[in-house]
């Protein structure tokens, strides 16, 4: 805790930052990335589960040797997870983190430094 401002002033400063257009925009940008990406991944995952449960004939279709569609779809779940992670990291580095750093600087100015 900083000796320059009492806790009540800090709470007011944090509340002001949360109401700021910069913070609102940052939160909105995060939601615009996270929600569609999550919806896509969940739809893809549930498609895999539903096909495995209700279309075993399709999922057991051999593609090459003992490799079937179910195995390929299962491995693609891992690929999708890594791809989403990489996409998020790149997006955060370009879009999210610089704006978050600006807001962090704004908070430091509002509450007077060390917190």
DSSP file (Angstrom, degrees, kcal/mol; ACC not computed):
  #  RESIDUE AA STRUCTURE BP1 BP2  ACC     N-H-->O    O-->H-N    N-H-->O    O-->H-N    TCO  KAPPA ALPHA  PHI   PSI    X-CA   Y-CA   Z-CA
    1    1 A X              0   0    0      0, 0.0     2,-0.3     0, 0.0   114,-0.1   0.000 360.0 360.0 360.0 138.0    0.0    0.0    0.0
    2    2 A X        -     0   0    0    112,-0.2     3,-0.5     3,-0.1   111,-0.1  -0.591 360.0-145.0 -81.3 141.6    1.2    3.4   -0.9
    3    3 A X  S    S+     0   0    0     -2,-0.3    -1,-0.1     1,-0.2     3,-0.1   0.594  91.8  72.6 -80.0 -10.0    1.4    5.9    1.9
    4    4 A X  S    S+     0   0    0    108,-0.2     2,-0.4     1,-0.2    -1,-0.2   0.771 103.0  31.0 -79.8 -24.5    0.4    8.7   -0.4
    5    5 A X  S    S-     0   0    0     -3,-0.5    -1,-0.2   106,-0.1    -3,-0.1  -0.996  77.8-124.8-136.5 138.4   -3.3    7.7   -0.7
    6    6 A X    >>  -     0   0    0     -2,-0.4     4,-1.4     1,-0.1     3,-0.8  -0.350  37.6-102.3 -72.7 161.5   -5.7    6.1    1.7
    7    7 A X  H 3> S+     0   0    0      1,-0.2     4,-2.4     2,-0.2     5,-0.2   0.808 118.9  60.5 -55.7 -34.4   -7.5    2.9    0.6
    8    8 A X  H 3> S+     0   0    0      1,-0.2     4,-2.0     2,-0.2    -1,-0.2   0.898 104.4  49.4 -62.5 -39.8  -10.8    4.7   -0.1
    9    9 A X  H <> S+     0   0    0     -3,-0.8     4,-2.4     2,-0.2    -1,-0.2   0.872 109.2  53.1 -66.1 -35.9   -9.1    6.9   -2.7
   10   10 A X  H  X S+     0   0    0     -4,-1.4     4,-2.9     2,-0.2     5,-0.2   0.925 107.7  50.2 -63.8 -44.5   -7.7    3.7   -4.3
   11   11 A X  H  X S+     0   0    0     -4,-2.4     4,-2.4     1,-0.2    -2,-0.2   0.912 111.9  48.0 -61.1 -41.9  -11.1    2.2   -4.5
   12   12 A X  H  X S+     0   0    0     -4,-2.0     4,-2.3     2,-0.2    -1,-0.2   0.890 111.5  50.6 -65.1 -39.2  -12.4    5.3   -6.2
   13   13 A X  H  X S+     0   0    0     -4,-2.4     4,-2.2     2,-0.2    -2,-0.2   0.924 111.6  46.9 -65.4 -43.8   -9.5    5.4   -8.6
   14   14 A X  H  X S+     0   0    0     -4,-2.9     4,-2.4     1,-0.2    -2,-0.2   0.907 112.1  50.6 -64.2 -41.4  -10.0    1.8   -9.6
   15   15 A X  H  X S+     0   0    0     -4,-2.4     4,-1.5    -5,-0.2    -1,-0.2   0.898 109.6  51.3 -63.1 -39.6  -13.7    2.4  -10.0
   16   16 A X  H  X S+     0   0    0     -4,-2.3     4,-0.7     1,-0.2    -2,-0.2   0.908 109.7  49.4 -63.7 -41.8  -12.9    5.4  -12.2
   17   17 A X  H >< S+     0   0    0     -4,-2.2     3,-0.9     1,-0.2     6,-0.4   0.912 108.2  53.7 -63.8 -41.4  -10.6    3.3  -14.4
   18   18 A X  H 3< S+     0   0    0     -4,-2.4    -1,-0.2     1,-0.3    -2,-0.2   0.817 111.1  46.5 -63.4 -29.8  -13.2    0.6  -14.7
   19   19 A X  H 3< S+     0   0    0     -4,-1.5    -1,-0.3    -5,-0.2    -2,-0.2   0.561  90.7 111.7 -86.5  -8.9  -15.7    3.2  -16.0
   20   20 A X  S <X S-     0   0    0     -3,-0.9     4,-2.3    -4,-0.7     5,-0.2  -0.280  76.2-124.3 -68.4 150.6  -13.2    4.8  -18.4
   21   21 A X  H  > S+     0   0    0      1,-0.2     4,-2.5     2,-0.2     5,-0.2   0.838 110.7  57.8 -61.6 -32.6  -13.7    4.4  -22.1
   22   22 A X  H  > S+     0   0    0      2,-0.2     4,-2.2     1,-0.2    -1,-0.2   0.927 109.4  42.8 -64.3 -44.5  -10.3    2.9  -22.5
   23   23 A X  H  > S+     0   0    0     -6,-0.4     4,-2.8     2,-0.2     5,-0.2   0.906 113.7  51.7 -69.0 -41.2  -11.1    0.1  -20.0
   24   24 A X  H  X S+     0   0    0     -4,-2.3     4,-2.2     1,-0.2    -2,-0.2   0.911 111.4  47.8 -60.9 -42.9  -14.5   -0.5  -21.6
   25   25 A X  H  X S+     0   0    0     -4,-2.5     4,-2.7     2,-0.2    -1,-0.2   0.909 111.5  50.6 -64.1 -42.2  -12.9   -0.7  -25.0
   26   26 A X  H  X S+     0   0    0     -4,-2.2     4,-2.2     2,-0.2    -2,-0.2   0.928 111.6  46.8 -62.3 -45.5  -10.3   -3.1  -23.8
   27   27 A X  H  X S+     0   0    0     -4,-2.8     4,-2.3     1,-0.2    -1,-0.2   0.894 112.3  51.3 -63.4 -39.3  -12.9   -5.4  -22.1
   28   28 A X  H  X S+     0   0    0     -4,-2.2     4,-2.5    -5,-0.2    -2,-0.2   0.907 108.5  50.9 -64.5 -42.7  -15.0   -5.2  -25.3
   29   29 A X  H  X S+     0   0    0     -4,-2.7     4,-1.3     2,-0.2    -2,-0.2   0.907 110.1  50.1 -61.3 -41.7  -12.0   -6.2  -27.5
   30   30 A X  H  X S+     0   0    0     -4,-2.2     4,-3.1     1,-0.2     3,-0.5   0.935 111.5  47.8 -62.2 -45.9  -11.3   -9.2  -25.2
   31   31 A X  H  X S+     0   0    0     -4,-2.3     4,-2.0     1,-0.2     5,-0.5   0.884 107.0  56.7 -63.5 -38.7  -14.9  -10.3  -25.4
   32   32 A X  H  < S+     0   0    0     -4,-2.5     4,-0.3     1,-0.2    -1,-0.2   0.779 116.8  36.2 -65.4 -25.4  -15.0  -10.0  -29.2
   33   33 A X  H  X S+     0   0    0     -4,-1.3     4,-1.5    -3,-0.5    -2,-0.2   0.894 120.6  43.7 -87.9 -48.3  -12.0  -12.3  -29.4
   34   34 A X  H  X S+     0   0    0     -4,-3.1     4,-2.8    -5,-0.2     5,-0.2   0.916 109.6  51.0 -70.3 -47.0  -12.8  -14.8  -26.6
   35   35 A X  H  X S+     0   0    0     -4,-2.0     4,-2.6    -5,-0.3     5,-0.2   0.935 113.5  41.8 -64.6 -48.8  -16.5  -15.4  -27.0
   36   36 A X  H  > S+     0   0    0     -5,-0.5     4,-2.5    -4,-0.3    -1,-0.2   0.901 116.6  50.2 -64.1 -37.2  -16.5  -16.3  -30.7
   37   37 A X  H  X S+     0   0    0     -4,-1.5     4,-2.5     2,-0.2    -2,-0.2   0.918 112.6  46.4 -65.4 -42.7  -13.4  -18.4  -30.3
   38   38 A X  H  X S+     0   0    0     -4,-2.8     4,-2.8     2,-0.2     5,-0.2   0.915 112.2  50.7 -64.7 -43.2  -14.8  -20.3  -27.4
   39   39 A X  H  X S+     0   0    0     -4,-2.6     4,-2.4    -5,-0.2    -2,-0.2   0.917 111.2  49.1 -61.4 -43.3  -18.1  -20.8  -29.3
   40   40 A X  H  X S+     0   0    0     -4,-2.5     4,-2.5     2,-0.2    -2,-0.2   0.946 113.2  46.2 -60.5 -48.5  -16.2  -22.2  -32.3
   41   41 A X  H  X S+     0   0    0     -4,-2.5     4,-2.8     1,-0.2    -2,-0.2   0.915 112.8  48.8 -65.4 -41.9  -14.1  -24.5  -30.2
   42   42 A X  H  X S+     0   0    0     -4,-2.8     4,-3.0     2,-0.2     5,-0.2   0.901 111.8  49.7 -64.1 -39.9  -17.1  -25.8  -28.2
   43   43 A X  H  X S+     0   0    0     -4,-2.4     4,-2.1    -5,-0.2    -2,-0.2   0.929 113.1  46.8 -62.6 -44.2  -19.1  -26.4  -31.3
   44   44 A X  H  X S+     0   0    0     -4,-2.5     4,-1.9     2,-0.2    -2,-0.2   0.907 114.1  47.9 -63.0 -43.3  -16.2  -28.3  -32.9
   45   45 A X  H  X S+     0   0    0     -4,-2.8     4,-2.4     1,-0.2    -2,-0.2   0.932 112.5  47.2 -64.9 -46.9  -15.7  -30.3  -29.7
   46   46 A X  H  X S+     0   0    0     -4,-3.0     4,-3.0     1,-0.2     5,-0.2   0.839 108.3  56.3 -67.6 -30.8  -19.3  -31.3  -29.3
   47   47 A X  H  X S+     0   0    0     -4,-2.1     4,-2.7    -5,-0.2     5,-0.2   0.935 108.9  47.9 -60.6 -45.0  -19.5  -32.2  -33.0
   48   48 A X  H  X S+     0   0    0     -4,-1.9     4,-2.3     2,-0.2    -2,-0.2   0.931 114.4  45.3 -60.2 -47.5  -16.6  -34.6  -32.3
   49   49 A X  H  X S+     0   0    0     -4,-2.4     4,-2.2     2,-0.2    -2,-0.2   0.924 114.2  48.3 -64.0 -45.4  -18.3  -36.1  -29.2
   50   50 A X  H  X S+     0   0    0     -4,-3.0     4,-3.2     2,-0.2     5,-0.4   0.902 111.9  49.1 -65.0 -40.7  -21.7  -36.4  -31.0
   51   51 A X  H  X S+     0   0    0     -4,-2.7     4,-2.2    -5,-0.2     8,-0.3   0.910 111.3  50.4 -63.2 -41.0  -20.2  -38.1  -34.0
   52   52 A X  H  < S+     0   0    0     -4,-2.3    -2,-0.2    -5,-0.2    -1,-0.2   0.882 118.4  38.9 -63.8 -36.7  -18.3  -40.5  -31.8
   53   53 A X  H  < S+     0   0    0     -4,-2.2     3,-0.3    -5,-0.2    -2,-0.2   0.886 131.4  22.4 -80.9 -40.2  -21.5  -41.3  -29.9
   54   54 A X  H  < S+     0   0    0     -4,-3.2    -3,-0.2    -5,-0.2    -2,-0.2   0.511 125.1  43.8-112.6  -6.6  -24.1  -41.3  -32.7
   55   55 A X     X  +     0   0    0     -4,-2.2     4,-2.5    -5,-0.4     3,-0.2  -0.353  58.1 148.0-133.2  56.2  -22.1  -42.0  -35.9
   56   56 A X  H  > S+     0   0    0     -3,-0.3     4,-1.8     1,-0.2    14,-0.1   0.832  73.8  58.2 -63.2 -30.1  -19.6  -44.8  -34.9
   57   57 A X  H  4 S+     0   0    0      2,-0.2    -1,-0.2     1,-0.2     4,-0.2   0.930 109.9  42.9 -63.1 -44.4  -19.7  -46.1  -38.5
   58   58 A X  H >4 S+     0   0    0     -3,-0.2     3,-1.5     1,-0.2    11,-0.3   0.931 114.5  50.0 -65.3 -46.0  -18.6  -42.8  -39.9
   59   59 A X  H 3< S+     0   0    0     -4,-2.5    11,-3.1    -8,-0.3    12,-0.4   0.780 108.4  53.4 -66.6 -26.1  -15.9  -42.3  -37.2
   60   60 A X  T 3< S+     0   0    0     -4,-1.8     2,-0.3    -5,-0.2    -1,-0.3   0.391  77.3 126.4 -90.8   5.3  -14.5  -45.8  -37.7
   61   61 A X    <   -     0   0    0     -3,-1.5     8,-1.8    -4,-0.2     2,-0.2  -0.475  63.2-125.9 -63.7 122.9  -14.1  -45.3  -41.5
   62   62 A X  E     +A   68   0A   0     -2,-0.3     6,-0.3     6,-0.2     3,-0.1  -0.497  31.5 176.2 -75.0 138.6  -10.5  -46.1  -42.3
   63   63 A X  E    S-     0   0A   0      4,-3.5     2,-0.4     1,-0.3     5,-0.2   0.802  74.0  -2.7-104.4 -53.7   -8.5  -43.4  -44.1
   64   64 A X  E >  S-A   67   0A   0      3,-1.4     3,-2.6     1,-0.0    -1,-0.3  -0.954 116.7 -47.8-144.1 121.3   -5.0  -45.0  -44.2
   65   65 A X  T 3  S-     0   0    0     -2,-0.4    -2,-0.0     1,-0.3    -1,-0.0  -0.327 124.7 -15.9  57.1-125.9   -4.2  -48.3  -42.7
   66   66 A X  T 3  S+     0   0    0     -4,-0.1     2,-0.6    -3,-0.1    -1,-0.3   0.326 110.3 110.0 -91.1   6.8   -5.5  -48.4  -39.1
   67   67 A X  E <   -A   64   0A   0     -3,-2.6    -4,-3.5     4,-0.1    -3,-1.4  -0.740  49.2-176.7 -87.1 121.2   -6.0  -44.6  -39.0
   68   68 A X  E  >  -A   62   0A   0     -2,-0.6     4,-2.1    -6,-0.3    -6,-0.2  -0.609  41.5 -99.6-113.4 174.9   -9.7  -43.8  -39.0
   69   69 A X  H  > S+     0   0    0     -8,-1.8     4,-3.1   -11,-0.3     5,-0.2   0.873 119.9  57.5 -62.2 -38.4  -11.7  -40.5  -39.1
   70   70 A X  H  > S+     0   0    0    -11,-3.1     4,-2.3     1,-0.2    -1,-0.2   0.906 107.6  47.1 -59.8 -42.3  -12.3  -40.7  -35.3
   71   71 A X  H  > S+     0   0    0    -12,-0.4     4,-2.5     2,-0.2    -1,-0.2   0.911 112.9  49.1 -65.5 -42.4   -8.6  -40.7  -34.6
   72   72 A X  H  X S+     0   0    0     -4,-2.1     4,-2.4     2,-0.2    -2,-0.2   0.939 112.3  47.5 -63.3 -46.3   -8.0  -37.9  -37.0
   73   73 A X  H  X S+     0   0    0     -4,-3.1     4,-1.1     1,-0.2    -1,-0.2   0.893 111.4  52.1 -62.3 -38.5  -10.8  -35.8  -35.5
   74   74 A X  H  X S+     0   0    0     -4,-2.3     4,-0.9    -5,-0.2     3,-0.4   0.916 111.3  45.7 -63.2 -43.8   -9.4  -36.6  -32.0
   75   75 A X  H  X S+     0   0    0     -4,-2.5     4,-2.0     1,-0.2     3,-0.4   0.857 106.6  59.8 -67.9 -33.9   -5.9  -35.4  -33.0
   76   76 A X  H  X S+     0   0    0     -4,-2.4     4,-2.9     1,-0.2    -1,-0.2   0.767  94.5  65.1 -66.3 -23.1   -7.4  -32.3  -34.6
   77   77 A X  H  X S+     0   0    0     -4,-1.1     4,-2.0    -3,-0.4    -1,-0.2   0.918 104.9  44.5 -61.1 -42.3   -8.8  -31.4  -31.2
   78   78 A X  H  X S+     0   0    0     -4,-0.9     4,-2.4    -3,-0.4     5,-0.2   0.924 112.8  50.8 -66.9 -43.9   -5.3  -31.0  -30.0
   79   79 A X  H  X S+     0   0    0     -4,-2.0     4,-2.6     1,-0.2    -2,-0.2   0.920 110.6  49.7 -59.2 -44.5   -4.2  -29.1  -33.1
   80   80 A X  H  X S+     0   0    0     -4,-2.9     4,-2.7     2,-0.2     5,-0.2   0.902 108.9  52.3 -61.7 -42.1   -7.2  -26.8  -32.7
   81   81 A X  H  X S+     0   0    0     -4,-2.0     4,-2.1     1,-0.2    -2,-0.2   0.932 112.8  43.9 -60.8 -46.6   -6.3  -26.2  -29.0
   82   82 A X  H  X S+     0   0    0     -4,-2.4     4,-2.6     2,-0.2    -2,-0.2   0.895 112.9  52.4 -66.2 -39.1   -2.7  -25.2  -29.9
   83   83 A X  H  X S+     0   0    0     -4,-2.6     4,-2.7    -5,-0.2    -2,-0.2   0.915 110.2  47.7 -63.7 -42.8   -3.8  -23.1  -32.8
   84   84 A X  H  X S+     0   0    0     -4,-2.7     4,-2.6     2,-0.2    -1,-0.2   0.905 111.9  50.8 -64.4 -40.5   -6.3  -21.2  -30.7
   85   85 A X  H  X S+     0   0    0     -4,-2.1     4,-2.4    -5,-0.2    -2,-0.2   0.933 112.4  45.6 -62.3 -46.0   -3.6  -20.7  -28.0
   86   86 A X  H  X S+     0   0    0     -4,-2.6     4,-2.5     2,-0.2     5,-0.2   0.917 113.0  50.6 -63.6 -43.8   -1.1  -19.4  -30.6
   87   87 A X  H  X S+     0   0    0     -4,-2.7     4,-2.6     1,-0.2    -2,-0.2   0.906 111.4  48.7 -61.5 -41.3   -3.7  -17.1  -32.1
   88   88 A X  H  X S+     0   0    0     -4,-2.6     4,-3.3     2,-0.2     5,-0.2   0.925 110.5  50.2 -65.4 -43.7   -4.6  -15.7  -28.7
   89   89 A X  H  X S+     0   0    0     -4,-2.4     4,-2.4     2,-0.2    -2,-0.2   0.932 113.8  45.0 -60.3 -45.8   -1.0  -15.1  -27.8
   90   90 A X  H  X S+     0   0    0     -4,-2.5     4,-1.9     2,-0.2     5,-0.2   0.921 115.3  47.5 -64.6 -43.6   -0.4  -13.2  -31.1
   91   91 A X  H  X>S+     0   0    0     -4,-2.6     4,-3.6    -5,-0.2     5,-0.9   0.931 112.7  49.0 -63.3 -45.2   -3.6  -11.3  -30.8
   92   92 A X  I  <>S+     0   0    0     -4,-3.3     5,-3.1     1,-0.2     6,-0.4   0.908 109.7  52.0 -62.6 -41.6   -2.8  -10.3  -27.2
   93   93 A X  I  <5S+     0   0    0     -4,-2.4     5,-0.3    -5,-0.2    -1,-0.2   0.882 121.6  32.1 -61.3 -38.0    0.7   -9.2  -28.0
   94   94 A X  I  <5S+     0   0    0     -4,-1.9    -2,-0.2    -5,-0.2    -1,-0.2   0.893 136.3  14.1 -86.4 -43.0   -0.6   -7.0  -30.8
   95   95 A X  I  X5S+     0   0    0     -4,-3.6     4,-0.7    -5,-0.2    -3,-0.2   0.867 126.4  34.4-104.8 -46.9   -4.0   -5.8  -29.6
   96   96 A X  I  ><S+     0   0    0     -5,-0.9     4,-2.5     2,-0.1     5,-0.2   0.949 109.2  52.3 -86.4 -52.5   -4.6   -6.4  -25.9
   97   97 A X  H  ><S+     0   0    0     -5,-3.1     4,-2.4     1,-0.2     5,-0.2   0.873 106.7  52.1 -60.4 -43.0   -1.3   -6.1  -24.0
   98   98 A X  H  > S+     0   0    0     -6,-0.4     4,-1.7    -5,-0.3    -1,-0.2   0.920 114.1  44.2 -61.2 -40.0   -0.3   -2.6  -25.3
   99   99 A X  H  X S+     0   0    0     -4,-0.7     4,-2.2     2,-0.2    -2,-0.2   0.883 111.7  53.0 -70.2 -36.9   -3.7   -1.2  -24.3
  100  100 A X  H  X S+     0   0    0     -4,-2.5     4,-2.5     1,-0.2    -2,-0.2   0.888 107.4  52.5 -63.7 -37.8   -3.6   -3.0  -21.0
  101  101 A X  H  X S+     0   0    0     -4,-2.4     4,-2.2     2,-0.2    -1,-0.2   0.886 107.7  51.7 -64.9 -38.1   -0.2   -1.4  -20.3
  102  102 A X  H  X S+     0   0    0     -4,-1.7     4,-2.0     2,-0.2    -2,-0.2   0.916 111.3  46.9 -63.4 -42.4   -1.7    2.0  -21.1
  103  103 A X  H  X S+     0   0    0     -4,-2.2     4,-2.5     2,-0.2    -2,-0.2   0.889 109.3  54.7 -66.6 -38.2   -4.5    1.4  -18.6
  104  104 A X  H  X S+     0   0    0     -4,-2.5     4,-2.4     1,-0.2    -2,-0.2   0.917 108.4  48.7 -59.6 -43.5   -1.9    0.2  -16.0
  105  105 A X  H  X S+     0   0    0     -4,-2.2     4,-2.2     1,-0.2    -1,-0.2   0.890 109.6  52.8 -62.9 -39.5   -0.1    3.4  -16.4
  106  106 A X  H  X S+     0   0    0     -4,-2.0     4,-2.2     2,-0.2    -2,-0.2   0.903 109.1  49.4 -63.1 -41.4   -3.3    5.3  -16.0
  107  107 A X  H  X S+     0   0    0     -4,-2.5     4,-2.6     2,-0.2     5,-0.3   0.922 108.7  52.5 -63.7 -44.2   -4.0    3.5  -12.8
  108  108 A X  H  X>S+     0   0    0     -4,-2.4     5,-2.7     1,-0.2     4,-1.3   0.905 110.7  47.9 -59.4 -40.7   -0.5    4.2  -11.5
  109  109 A X  H  <5S+     0   0    0     -4,-2.2    -1,-0.2     3,-0.2    -2,-0.2   0.905 112.4  49.9 -65.1 -40.2   -1.1    7.9  -12.2
  110  110 A X  H  <5S+     0   0    0     -4,-2.2    -2,-0.2     1,-0.2    -1,-0.2   0.901 119.2  34.4 -66.9 -41.6   -4.5    7.8  -10.4
  111  111 A X  H  <5S-     0   0    0     -4,-2.6    -1,-0.2    -5,-0.1    -2,-0.2   0.507 115.6-106.8 -98.7  -2.5   -3.4    6.1   -7.2
  112  112 A X  T  <5 -     0   0    0     -4,-1.3     2,-0.6    -5,-0.3    -3,-0.2   0.879  59.4 -66.7  88.4  38.5    0.1    7.7   -7.1
  113  113 A X  S   <S+     0   0    0     -5,-2.7    -2,-0.1    -6,-0.2    -1,-0.1  -0.762 103.1  57.0 101.1-123.8    2.6    5.0   -8.0
  114  114 A X              0   0    0     -2,-0.6  -112,-0.2     1,-0.2     0, 0.0  -0.258 360.0 360.0 -62.9 126.3    3.3    1.9   -6.0
  115  115 A X              0   0    0   -114,-0.1    -1,-0.2    -2,-0.1    -2,-0.0   0.274 360.0 360.0-139.2 360.0    0.4   -0.4   -5.3
